[in-house]
């Protein structure tokens, strides 16, 4: 599965297409057995995989296990158990006009899926889309981020141990230019996870050959805390949601809105919990390092911009190498980068609101719409707010981890992406839906030539009966009469 250095995009794609010729013939049940072996191979190597993730990303050990590996295992098991059902032939209704026909939808593999994965959750965000594509009967080319290219070797080892057929899963290492070459080579789908800016470039390149894209992009996720919320629990969630993986998560809490009446009490709890966070590496630490100096510089620039525009830093500003200690900002506004652009670091800006209407307006004042969370004991109010939020995903009285629910589709609104994965929707988006109608093949169809005045009157009567406001007796009488004519 490893590719020779210098292999061309054309050759890589050719290998995948050859492997697809046989892989597409496997049944969902056969593919599920291969998924089971992948899951077992991960469990056999779980400590080594965690060690590799930590070594190459600076994550805390438990964070790597809980946020990168466990959700992947959950997703694999979900498709093991459900792929055959999700991809099964689906019977559909047939209109009266096609009385001699039956209808169904068949889900077929697309072909070659190119997965371009990011550096923040290199294991999960490489393997979950790859597993989804494989479960649907596609072959996969993985192009991991050059910042975490180690994941390619890790997954090659896993696939070998699982006994996956040759070239069904290939890894291609390289920079953005190499990824562009692969897209231009013409895969059947590009699944990209990363920044909105890079997502636009991927879409632009793919459009040259009308290659469909799935784009999982950035977020600026709001957390709304109402005065009747469990403030202790909400503060715990805010600290986790904002600072886990040093804030380098697409669904991190990047904007915190707290109802004015409880702002002082809530801030006290938030700051106390923030100061208790242990920064470093190892299993006894909570928050690890930033992955690159470049990302650290972006985060610090957002802090500087906010302070220059009147924000207050409520925590000690501290860093050690790539370890940036969690920062909480108050007195922020939407004219600051930290409230409008994706920060992707351990920074939490906090802003007060007065009314439910204002909270919704503030939360929606963003180019992004990936995830959100609403905190209140009034579930009806929470559901009302969620309906008003411009977001692809939402959580009530919890945060972040809804991305790990394999039963729910996950995708963003606005500039947070196109499409969705996870759940039945994710598997079907990596399939070609083929709509099929089957005729009994008897006699002449009513829509065939020649057309006559009698046929016109029959069709008109059908329209009036089917779509008009006739009573039940009139409809029944007309349908019986039409049925006899159509059958003839």
Secondary structure, DSSP 8 states (H G I E B T S, - for coil): -B--TT--HHHHHHHHHHHHHHHTTS-HHHHHHHHHHHHHHHHHTHHHHHHHHHHHH---HHHIIIIIIHHHHHHHHHHHHHHHHHTS-EEE---GGGTTEEEEEEEEE-SEEEEE--STTTTHHHHHHHHHHHHTT-EEEEE--GGGTHHHHHHHHHHHHHT--TTTEEE----HHHHHHHHHH--SEEEEES-HHHHHHHHHHHHTTT--EEEE----EEEEE-TTS-HHHHHHHHHHHHHGGGG-STT-EEEEEEEGGGHHHHHHHHHHHHHT--BSSSTT-SB---S-HHHHHHHHHHHHHHHHTT-EE-S---EETTEE--EEEES--TTSHHHHS---SSEEEEEEE-SHHHHHHHHH-SSEES-EEEE-S-HHHHHHHHHHS--S--EESS-SGGGG-TTS-B--EETTEES-BSHHHHHHHTEEEEEEEEE---S--TTSS---HHHHHHHHHHHHHHHS---HHHHHHHHHHHHHHHH-
